[in-house]
């Protein structure tokens, strides 16, 4: 998680049922605001290469990690760009009713909603009502120096996620990003720095515009 000086968070789907990795020590909070720009339909292919993305102003999250957004009348599509190519991501979002949701993107996609008892454990994937992000592309296996066979994912330094206003409300929305290098034991880091999944008052803002 310290490679390339990149700090980032989310639960690794392939390891969701085992012990959770450590969360990086919190640091002083800093503001995070992502402003979407108007755009037409986006092909959700994880490439972020349509002309509309050239109009979006990237919001820096960390060294080499940025978040951009484009919007139409129905919703918002966001694009992460990062130097580490196998990075799993979570977008935490507070909907119009004040409910907190965790939208997970890695080898699997899925969501969970916070209850009065807290965040439920990850037990099911594949549910994505009112949002979607392409999962990471599997490209085979490799055997490490210890002889352990590990999954290899295709290089992809971009990640796209789209969400609808019908599901989450008209916005703006409070959001938090988690990122994690997809390696066993890699630390989880959160954006904005110092944010907590349980305290949306300390999250950033995703503004779809008018």
N, C-alpha and C positions, 0 to 999 in steps of 0.2 A: 504493500500500500504506500510505501515511501518512494517507490520508483518514480523517476521523472519529476520528483517533488510534487506529485499530484495528491491532493487530499480529496476524498470522495466517499458516498454511502449506498446501501440496500442489502436485503437478505439475498444470498445466493440461492437460487431456486434448487439447484442440484444438491444443496446441503441444508435445505429448509427444515428437515426433520431431525437434524443433529444439533449439537450444542452451537449456540449462536456465537459469531466472532465478536471480538472486543470492539467497543465503540471508541473512537479516538477521543482523547481528552478534550473537553470543551474549552473554547477560547472566547475572547470577548466578541459579543454579537456585533454584526454589521448588517446594514440594510441590504435588501435584495429586492429589486423591482424589475419585472419583465414586462415590457410594453409590446403588445402585438400590433402588427401593421395589417391593413386590409389586403386580402388576397383572394384569388379564386380557388377552386378545388386543388388539393394537394394529393399526389399519388403517394400513398403511405408505403414506401419501399425502403426506408431507412437510409436514403442517400442525401436528402436535403439539397438537391441540385436543381430544383425548378427555379425559374427566373424570380419568382416571388420571394425566395429566400435571400436574394441579393438586396432586397429592400428592407429586410428585418435587421434591426440593430442588436448585435449580440450583447448579452449581459454577462460580464466576466464573473465566474464563480471561484476559479482558482487558476493556477498556472496551466494554460492551455485548455481549460475546461470552460465552455460558454453555453449559454442557453438563449435561444431565439424563439420567437412566436409569430405566427400569422393567423389571421382570423377571417371568418365570413359570418353571415347572419346566424348560422347554426351552431358554430363552435370555434374551437381554437386547436391548432396543431403546433406542437413545440418540437424543437430540434436541439439535441445536445451534440456538441462537438468536443472531442477529447483526444489526447495523444495516446492513451492506452486503449488498445482496440478491443479487448475483452473486458468490458466494464458493465456490471449490472447496475440497474438504476431503480429507484422508487420515487414516485411523485406523491407526496402527501398533499391532500387538498381538503379544504373546508367548504362544504356545499352551502347553498342558500339557506338551508334550515339549521346550519350550525353543526351538522354531522361531519366527522372526520373520516377520511378514506385514505387508504394506502394502495396506490396503483403500482404494481410490480412488473418490471421488464427484465428478463434475463433469458435463460434457456426455455423458460415457461413464462406466460403472463397470467396475472391473476390479481384479485383485489381482496381486501378485508376492510371492515368498518369497525371503528372503535365503539365499544359498548360502555355501560356504566362500570363494568368490571375491568376495563382496559382493552388493550389490543389482543385479539385472539391469536393463537398460534397458527402458523401456516400448515394447513392440512389438505387443502384442495386448490388446484390451479385450473386455468381455462375459463374462468368466469370474468367477463369484462363488459358489463352492461353500460352502454352510453360512452364507451371509450375503447380504444384499442392501440396496441403497439406491436409491430412484428417481433416475434421472439428471435433470439440469437440463432444463427445458422450453425448447425452441427457439421463438423468436417472430418471427424475421425477420432482416433485415439493415439496417445503416445505413452511410452513407458519411461518413467523418470529414473534417476540414478539409483533409487532404492528398489527399483523393480515394480513399482506401483503403476498400474495402467490408469491413465487419466484422459478425460474428455478434452478434445481440442475443438475450438470454435473458429469459424471463418473470420478473418480480419474485417473489421467494420468500425471505423472511427467516428461514425455518426449513429444517432438513435432518434427516431421520431415517435411521437405519441399524439393522438388526437382525442379530444373529449368534446362532448356536446353540452350545449346550454340546457337542453331538455332534461338532462340528468343532473347537472350540477348547479343550474341557475344561471342568470345572465352575467354574473361577475360584476366587478373584479373578485378574485378569489385569493384567500390566503393559501400559500403553498410552501412546502419545504421539500428539498431534494436530498436523497441519500444516494451514495455511490460506493461501489466496492469492486476492487479488482477480483476477477473470478478465479481465485486461487484459495485453497484451504487455509483458514486462519487469517485471511486478510482483514484488516481493520475497516470498520464502517466510519465514514465521515459525513457530516451533515452541512447543508447550506440552507439559510444563512449560518455562518459560524456561530456556535453556541445555541442553536435552536434545539427544541425538544419535541418529539412526536406528540406529547401530551399537552403542549402549551402553544396553541395556534397564534396567540398574541405575539409570539416571538418569531413567527414565520415571515417570509417575504410576500410579495404581492404579484399576481399574474393578472394583468389588465387586458381584456379583449378589445378595448376601445369602444367607440360608439357604433 
